[in-house]
Amino acid sequence: MLKKYIFLIKQFILGHRKTFIALAAIIVLTSIFEIIAFYNSTKKIDTNYEDFFSISYNSFKVNIPKNLNFAGEKVPIKEPTVRRAIARELQKNIYEQTHSLFLHKRASRWFPIIEPILKRNKIPDDFKYLAIVESQLTNAVSPQGATGFWQLIGSTAQGYGLEITSEVDERYHVEKSTEAACKYFKEAHKMFNNWTLVAASYNRGMGGIQTQLDKQNTENYYKLLLTAETARYIYKVLAIKEILSRPKVYGYQIKKGDLYGVPATRKIKVDTTIHDLNAFAIAQGIDYETLTTLNPWLRSNSLTNTSEKKYIIELPRKGTKIVDIEKETNPYPISKTDSTTIIAPLPTNDSIKKE
């Protein structure tokens, strides 16, 4: 019976051979057309992506500002070497947008603290950008021990009046370390009478800059041949200034709600020993983490104060949530080879230098 059915099927196929050949040809041709269509559509997608990338890339081509200045001192932007240097730093920061967004957020938290201190000391506002280049506005510690927003070496910090003990390190105190940095800026300005050179010396040291000015017979930072780090330093500051002060020009769409704000806090004076800061925090209605987040200069679980020195401890106002923004994952953390400046005393009557 089975053989009969197989025989009938063969006879049917032989009787309609042309029809089956035509169907097979149609199927083959259809498959070929589909393969060609898929290849063309893929190619079109690739082309569209290339066009999109090209358009996006072009939209971020760096246009060098015509009127660029640092602390009111004009940048000679028409000089080819200057243009190339500033373009390099702008491009680096523009294309690392995630990193730069972190800087926008941190600046909104800390600049309102730093700016009044600079103003009170008659230091140009642009010097706040040095803190970003130095530490990215974090309490960073370099391999050489430079610490805090302003990356101060211990001996330098103590020379400018900051307390450093096993329990207290005021390099972590934003207000006090900014005051210390201002003392340096004032001292350097007396030497150079030029804010750009003052800023450069914060990286290289007063003695280091003065030596090069004398050797090269110039008083112009932009004419100096310097080490790679110091040669880039001012351009890094200028790039950060540009991007943070004019974010939309450089492609940043930042919502105000995405930025960090200055938390509402209150301050209390303490002139006695605190044997247990954890217990002290609980007595104030907060936890130890909140206490140390607001007062990172407290480096131990106790505060010995036999001299009755007056310390100011910051506490959150009722209902204020304190977040440690330094615990956010930064995709571009400071590495051992990064640009945190190492500041230490010079033997030639200088206050700081790059070690």
Secondary structure as UniProt FT lines:
FT   HELIX           2..15
FT   HELIX           17..59
FT   STRAND          69..70
FT   TURN            71..72
FT   STRAND          73..74
FT   TURN            77..78
FT   HELIX           80..95
FT   HELIX           97..120
FT   TURN            121..122
FT   HELIX           125..127
FT   HELIX           128..135
FT   TURN            136..137
FT   TURN            143..144
FT   TURN            148..151
FT   HELIX           154..159
FT   TURN            160..161
FT   STRAND          168..169
FT   HELIX           170..172
FT   HELIX           174..192
FT   HELIX           195..204
FT   HELIX           206..216
FT   HELIX           221..223
FT   HELIX           228..245
FT   HELIX           247..250
FT   HELIX           256..258
FT   STRAND          265..270
FT   HELIX           277..283
FT   TURN            284..285
FT   HELIX           288..294
FT   TURN            296..297
FT   TURN            306..307
FT   STRAND          311..316
FT   TURN            318..319
FT   HELIX           325..327
FT   TURN            336..337
//
